[in-house]
Amino acid sequence: MSEFIQIDALGPDGAYRAHARKPLITVSGDQIGEISQVPPLYVRRTMAAMRKAPIMPATARSRALQRAADLFLHGVIDGLDPSDYTRLVSVTSGVPLAVVHQAVHWVADVLREQPATVELAMPRGAVRDWHDPQTSAGSAVWTRKGDLFAVHAAGNTPAVHGLWLEALTLGYKVAVRPSTREPFTAFRLVSALRAAGFPPDVVTLLPTDYAAADVILAEADFSIVYGGDDVVDKYGTDPRVLTQGPGRSKILVTSDVDWRDHIELIADSVSHLGGTACTCATAVLVEGDPAPLARALAEVLDRIPSLPADDPAAILTVQPTEAVVAIDAYLHKVAGNAHPILGGDTIVDELDTGGAVLRPSVHLVADSTAAQLNVELPFPCVWVGPWSASDGVAPLKNSLVLTAMTERRQLIEALLDEPTITNLYLGDNPTTWLRPGVPHDSYLAEFLMRTKGMIRSGV
């Protein structure tokens, strides 16, 4: 891009360029712009103005969401057409261009499907409006538990912005703190929503430093926060904050299924979305000898080429070389006594264009209790180990997604009943499968809404 890019805050009174700004850097080390860092006072004033704003009517919200989908996907926003925008995301975040395109279309689909999604999330015994005839005889009414929702967004893929839109659909006013690594999706989405009809005091963009970011959470009724284990440890005990941490998604293959028929799907679960998403498989457990599967998986992953992130054929993530070297060093540390099948020497593959590709890694662990099975890294890194029926559900706990390749009904029932397995996919379905209307980590409405009993007469 030849233009120097400025990402400003988008407050109730329009765009605001803060005195404090941080550089926007590509993975090759070039500065292409700046992002404002608004102070705590601006945050407090913005959140106060948002709290005073009227609730936008449900029909108006629905129409605006449909318009926003088209603007986000096809519009020219702040001088950037869709091609300019997606390339910016790719060269700054290192996410492959094809993954960016897929994620952008996903967000647009989520916008379009919001009316149907909230209907699916609503309890069957409830109504959305107290005017509904059912309240005359007595009914549950679905209501918000608050008015103001905050988002601390991640920058690993644009798809993360498909999760918080449900709050806007439900009538919450939403303040988004974008990632400094990749603020373009948040800026484009908030701009599209405002252009589509959401008032500027209903949805805002608040780029901040860490201190002011905590002010956003303190001023909001509820929040969603993305990050690693440190973020989960910091906010996990706050009932007003929904944490989106490591997914530790897994695949289980029992002996009644031939893994050879599914090796491409297993590899896709590991490498899809550049291996950066919380739904990417980071562990594969096999009933029987896991070594043949590990070797076959390594062979498939090793065929993926190393390409610049903005190459249309790129699959793997690119980061600044020093960052990839640091990840490689950490991988060697946590691998411990695991046997390297792929990436044991190094995962660093420097590009002539700048930055380095994060090459895939496959390690074989000795048993289903190996600590490495719970290690998640931001690239196609997978740990393969043995599982037996006597191990039961325990090694599969704490999985955002578990793909179970099995025909054992009793095992399926046990996996479905396990509270720490968030999503269960059976058979030939990758861990990265998503569809609007199907919950990612429960419906967000389960966190933000409640039912109130109501009966009325004469009104």
N, C-alpha and C positions, 0 to 999 in steps of 0.2 A: 504494500500500500504506500502510495506517495504522500498521502495526507497524514499529518500528525493528529492522532486521535485523542479526543478528550471525552472521558466518561464522567459526566456530571451527576450529582445527586438529582433526583426527580422528586421534589417536595410538593406540598399543597399549593404553593405559589409558583410552580414551574421549575425549570432547571436551575441548579445552584452549583457554581464552581467554587470549591473551597480553597482557602489559601494553602492548606496542606494538601499535597498530592504525592502519589507514588508512581513510579514508572511502570509502563506496560512493556514487557520484554518477551520476545519470541524465544523459542527453544534454541535457536542458533545464537542468542545473545544480543540481538538488535533491539534497541528501544524504538517502539512505534507509537508511543503515546503516553498519556498519564490518566490516572483515575483519582478523583477527589476523595479526600478523607475528611468527612464532616465531623465537627466536634460534638461532644455530649450535649451542649446547649441546643444545637440545631436538632439533634435527635429528640430531645425532650419536647421542644416546641412543635416539631412535626407530629409526634405521637399524640400530643395534647389536642392538636387540631384534628387529627384523624378520629380521636375518640368523640369529639363533638359532632362529627359529620353524620348526617342522616343515613339510615340503612337504605341501600338501593333496592327498589322493588324486585321481586324474584323474576318476573317476566322481562324486565329491563336487563337484569344480569344475564339471563339466558340468551337474549338477542345479542348482547355485547360480546359474549364469549364466542358465538358463532362468527361474528365479524372479526374478532381478534385472531381467530385461527387463520383466516385468509390473509390478514395483514402480516402476521408473524411469518407465514410460510412464503408469501409472494411479494410483500410490499417493499418499498424503498423507505427505510427508517433511518433518520438522521444521516441521510446521504449514502447509506449502505444498502445495496440490493442484496438479494439472497446469496448470490455467489460471493460477493465481497465479505459478507457476514460469516459464511461457513468457512471460508479460507482463513479469516482472522482467528476463528475459534481453533482451527487445526494448527496453525503455526504458533499460537501462543500456549495452548494447552498440550500440544503434542498428540492429541487424539486423531487417529486416522480420518481423513476427509470423508470416506465412505461411512464411517461410524457417526460422524457429525451429521451427515445427511439423514441417516436413519433415525437418529435421536430427534432431530428437528421435526421430521414428519410424525414421530411418535407424540411429541408435545402438541402439535396441531391436532392430531387425532384425539388426544385427551381433552383438549379444549372443546372440540365438537361434541364429544360424548358425555360432557359433564352433566347435563340434565338427566340422562339415563343412569349415570353412575350414582348420583345422589339418591335416585329412586331405589336402586339396588341396595344402597347402604341403609336406608330408612327401615326401622322395624315394621313388620307387616301389620302390626296392630295400631300404628300411629298414622296421623294425618299431618300435613305440612302447614296447614292454615287453620286458625281457629274458626274461620267462617265455614269450614267444611260441614255439611249437614250432619255428619256423624257425631259432632260434638253436642248436638241437641239432645241426644240420648246418652251421652257420655262416651269419651274417647281419650286416647293418648294423643297429645300434640307434640310434635318434634320441634325442639327449640334449641337455640344456641346457649352454650354455657358461658359465653363471653362475647365481646365485640371486636377485639383487636388481636390479630395474629401476626407473629414475627417469623421470618425465615432467615436462617443463617445458611446460605447456599454453598454447595460444593462446586468445584471446578473440574471434576474428573470427566464429566460428560454432560451435554445439554439435557439429557433425559431426566436428570434429577429435578428439573423444573416442572415435570409433569405431576409431581406428588402434591405440591402445595396449592394447586389450582382449585382443589375441592373446597378449601376454606373460603375462597372468594365466591364460589358457587353457593355456598351455604349462607352467605350474607355477612361474613367477616370482612373487616377492613384489614388489608395486608401490607406490612412493611417488609421489604426484601433487602437484606444485606448481601450484596453479590460477592463472589470470590474475586480476589485480586488477580489470581492466576488466569481466570477466564470470566470476565464480567460482561462479555458481549451478549450472551444469551439472556441474562437477567435484564440488562438494559433494553434489549430489543423486545422482550416479552412484556415488560412493564409499559414501555412506550406503545406497543400495539394494543394493550388493554385500555390504556387511557385514550388513544385515538379511536377505539371502538365504542367508547361511551362510558367507561368507568371514570367517575370524577377523580381529579388529582388528589383529593383528600381521602380517597378510598383505597388506592393502591399506590405505594411510593417505593422509591429506590434509595437506600441509605448506605452508600459505601463508607466504611469506617475502619478505624484501627480496632485492636482487640478490646481496649478499655471502653470505647464508645459502643462496641458490639454488645457488651454486657448491659449497657444502659437500655439498648433496644429490648433485650429480653426482660429486664426489670419493669419496663413500662408496658409491656404487652400482657394480655390475659393468658395467652397460650403461645407456644413457639415450637418450631421444628429446627433441629440443629444436626448438621452433618459433620462427621469426622471420624477419627480413629478411637482406640481404646481410651486415650487421654480425655477426649470429649465426652465419651460415655461415663467415665469416672467422675468428671466434673459436674455434669448435669443430670446424670441418671437417676439421682434420688429426688429431683425436683418434679413433683407431679404436674407442674404446668409446662414442662418441657418434654417433647417427644424426640428422643435421640435416634439418629440413623447412623449407626456405626458399622464396623466390619460385618460382612454377611456370612462369612465362613460357610458358603454354599458347598454342598457335597453331592457325590454320586455313589450309590450303592449298587453293586452287581452281585446277585446271588447265583448259586451254581446251576439253577434251573434255567438260566438265560446265558446264551453264548455272547460274550462281550465282543467277539470278532465282528458280529453283525452290527455293532453300534460304535465302533471305534471312531468313526468320523464325527458322530454326534458328540461323543465324549470330548474329542479334541475341540470341537466348536464351542462347547460349554466352557472350556478353559480359555480359549483365545478370542471369542466373540467380544466385541466392544473393546478390543485391545487388551483384554484381561483386567480392565480397570474398574468394572462395575461390581457392586456387592453381590450381584446374582451370578457372577462368573464362578465356576467350580474351582475350588482350591484344594480339594481332597477327593480321592477316589478310593473306595474300599471294595475289595473283591473277596468273595468267598472262594477259597482255594489259593493257589499260588499267584500272587499279584505281579511277579516279575515279567511274564510274557505281555501282559497288558501294558505295563510301564514302558517296555521297550517299543511296543507298537505305537503307543501314544507319543513317545519321543520322536519316532520316525515321522509321524504325521506333522507334528509341530515344527520339527526341524526344517521341513520343506517350505515354511512360510518365509518369503523374502524380506530382507531389510530394505526399507524404502523411506524417503522423506514423508512426513505426516500428511502433507498436502498432495501426495501422489494418489490418484484415484484408486490405485490397486493396493495401497498400503493397508495392512491389517494390524501391525504392531505399533505400540506407542513410542513416541520419541520424546526425550527430555534433554535438558542441558547435560553435557558429558559429565560434569562433576557430580550431578545428582544421580546419574546412572551408576557411576563408580561407587558412590556411597551406598546405594541400594544393593549393589553386587557384594560389597564388603559385609553388609548386614545379612545378606542371604548366606554367605559362607559361615557367619557366626551362628545363625540359628539352625543351619542344616545339621550341625553336630555330627552324630554318627550315622545320619541318613546316607544312603548310597546314591551318588549322583548318576543319573542315566543321561541327562541332557543339561547343559549349562553349568556343569561342575567346575570347569576352568574359569569361565567368565560369561556373563550375560551382556557385556558391553560391546556394542558394535558401532563404532564411530562412523558418521556420515561425512562425505566431502562437503556437503551443504551446511554443516554445523549441527551440533547436538549428537546424540547417540541413540540407537534403537535399543530397547529393552528386549533382548532375545528370550525365548521361552526357557523354562527350567522344569525338569522332571526329576524328582527324587523318590527313592524307594525306602520306606520305613519298615521297621521290624515287626511292629504289632499295632493293634487298633487303639492302644493307649498312648502312642507316641505324641509328644508335645507338639511336634511340627505340624500335625494334622490341623491345628488351630492357628497356624501362622498364615496370615493373608498379606500379600504384597501387591503393589499396583501394576502388575504385568502378568502375563500367563505363567504363573508359578503354581505347580501342582505337586501334591504329596500323594503317593500311591502306597497302599498298605493292605494287609490281610484283614478279613473279617470272618467270624464264624457265628453260627446261630447262638452259641453260648454267650457271645459278646452282647447280644440283644441290642437294644436301642441306645445304650449309653454312649458309644463312640459317635453317634449321629446327632447327638443333642446340640443345641445352640447353632442351628442352621437356618439361615434366612430362607434358602431353598434346598430341598433334598429331592433329587431325581432318583427314584427307586426302580431299578430294573429287576423286577421280581414278580412271580405269580403266586406268592404265598399270601393268602388272604389274612391269616392271623397276624403276620408281620405287618401287612399294610394297616390293619386296624391299630396295632400298637404304635406305628409311626404317626398315624393320624391323631391318636390320643395324646402324643407327647407334646406338652405345651411349648417347649422351646424350639420345636420345628415349626417355623412360621408358615411355609408353603410346601406342599407335597405334590410332586409331579410323578406320574407313573409311566413306565415304559419308554417309548421313543420320543421323549420331550426333553429338550435341553434345559438346563437350569436358568438360562437367560430368556426363556419364553415369557412374554408379557402381552396383555391385551387390555385396552381400556375397559373399565368396568369390573375387572378381576383384581382384587386387592393385592398390593405389593407387600405391605407390612400392615395388614388389616386395612379397613377403610379409615381414612383420616377422620371421617365423621364419627367413628366410634370414640375418638379422643375429644372431639369438639362439640358434640351434641348430646342432648338428653331428652327423655320424654317427661311431659307433665300431664297429669290427669286433669281432664276438664269436662265439665257439663254446664250447659247454659240454657236459659229460658228467657224469652222476651227480648232478646237482642238480635 
